[in-house]
Amino acid sequence: MTNRSMPSTFLKNSMQNGLGRYVSQLQRITLNFCKSHASSLGMRDFIEHHLLDFSKANPGVVVYVKPRRHRSPRIVATFLNGNTQTLNMSALPKEDICKWMESMRTRSGVEMMRLRKTWHTDTPSIQGPWNPFIFKDPINNITSFPDPKLYSCEEVETSASMRLLKQAEELRLGQITATSDDSSVPEQLTSASDSSSGS
């Protein structure tokens, strides 16, 4: 089957799961096995040695054990979105069954499809994807390197104390200028009054 004939989709997550509290999407899992057939030996060993630990570690998953006479063992997983996954466990050891149980536990329940892209966003930006040069000055495109202007750093007063001292100095200079302007006004008045009395 070619890639074009396979159904494809974008990368997505079930109900934005993981943004807040994680909710396991596995709702119910059913273990079918035969009590006497040799193909169900691995399933019987799993039920005897590992099923209790699995159910204790995942209290939100309902586990059913259904003996089926002379039937192949299988796992039937039902997810919160309504999808059902059935796996044949015939003649598999208990270690492989543990791996498949863990795979079903961590699945989202979405059908397996070919991904169109490895990333996807619901609200794409009209500016395109971000890159480190997106807000840089375009003059860099025609600059011949090395250029001392590009790697020269301006002295910036990052200390809060330095900024406060600078503001205090500006306020003090502003007050001195204001007082000097106020003192010149009475002198002009007195000189004007003297000239009028003399005349």
Backbone hydrogen bonds, N-H to C=O, Kabsch-Sander energy under -0.5 kcal/mol:
donor,donor_aa,acceptor,acceptor_aa,energy
6,M,2,T,-0.8
9,T,114,R,-2.2
15,M,13,N,-0.6
16,Q,13,N,-0.9
17,N,14,S,-1.7
19,L,16,Q,-1.7
27,Q,25,Q,-0.7
27,Q,78,T,-2.2
28,R,78,T,-2.2
29,I,62,V,-2.8
30,T,76,V,-2.7
31,L,64,Y,-3.0
32,N,30,T,-0.6
32,N,74,R,-2.5
33,F,66,K,-1.5
40,S,37,H,-1.0
41,L,38,A,-1.5
44,R,40,S,-2.4
45,D,41,L,-2.4
46,F,42,G,-2.1
47,I,43,M,-2.3
48,E,44,R,-2.0
49,H,45,D,-2.3
50,H,46,F,-2.6
51,L,46,F,-1.6
54,F,50,H,-2.1
55,S,51,L,-2.4
56,K,52,L,-1.9
57,A,53,D,-2.2
58,N,54,F,-1.3
61,V,58,N,-1.5
62,V,27,Q,-2.0
62,V,60,G,-0.5
64,Y,29,I,-2.5
64,Y,62,V,-0.5
66,K,31,L,-2.8
66,K,64,Y,-0.5
68,R,33,F,-3.9
71,R,68,R,-1.2
74,R,32,N,-1.8
75,I,87,L,-2.6
76,V,30,T,-2.3
77,A,75,I,-0.6
77,A,85,Q,-3.1
78,T,28,R,-3.5
79,F,83,N,-2.5
80,L,25,Q,-2.1
82,G,79,F,-1.7
85,Q,77,A,-2.8
87,L,75,I,-2.7
89,M,73,P,-2.3
89,M,87,L,-0.5
91,A,39,S,-2.0
92,L,89,M,-1.5
97,I,93,P,-1.7
98,C,94,K,-2.1
99,K,95,E,-1.6
100,W,96,D,-2.1
101,M,97,I,-2.3
102,E,98,C,-2.1
103,S,99,K,-2.1
104,M,100,W,-2.2
105,R,101,M,-1.9
106,T,102,E,-1.8
107,R,103,S,-0.6
107,R,104,M,-0.5
113,M,111,E,-0.5
114,R,7,P,-2.1
116,R,9,T,-2.2
128,G,125,S,-0.9
134,I,131,N,-1.8
136,K,133,F,-1.0
140,N,137,D,-1.8
141,N,138,P,-1.8
142,I,139,I,-1.1
143,T,140,N,-0.6
145,F,143,T,-0.5
150,L,147,D,-1.3
151,Y,147,D,-0.9
152,S,148,P,-0.7
156,V,154,E,-0.8
158,T,156,V,-1.3
163,R,159,S,-1.6
164,L,160,A,-2.2
165,L,161,S,-2.4
166,K,162,M,-2.0
167,Q,163,R,-2.2
168,A,164,L,-2.5
169,E,165,L,-2.2
170,E,166,K,-2.1
171,L,167,Q,-2.4
172,R,168,A,-2.5
173,L,169,E,-2.4
174,G,170,E,-2.1
175,Q,171,L,-2.2
176,I,172,R,-2.2
177,T,173,L,-2.1
178,A,174,G,-2.0
179,T,175,Q,-2.6
180,S,176,I,-2.1
181,D,177,T,-1.8
182,D,178,A,-1.9
183,S,179,T,-2.0
184,S,180,S,-1.1
185,V,181,D,-0.6
185,V,182,D,-0.6
187,E,183,S,-0.9
188,Q,184,S,-1.5
189,L,185,V,-1.8
190,T,186,P,-2.8
191,S,187,E,-2.1
192,A,188,Q,-1.8
193,S,189,L,-2.2
194,D,190,T,-2.0
195,S,191,S,-1.6
196,S,192,A,-1.5
197,S,193,S,-2.0
198,G,194,D,-2.0
199,S,195,S,-1.1
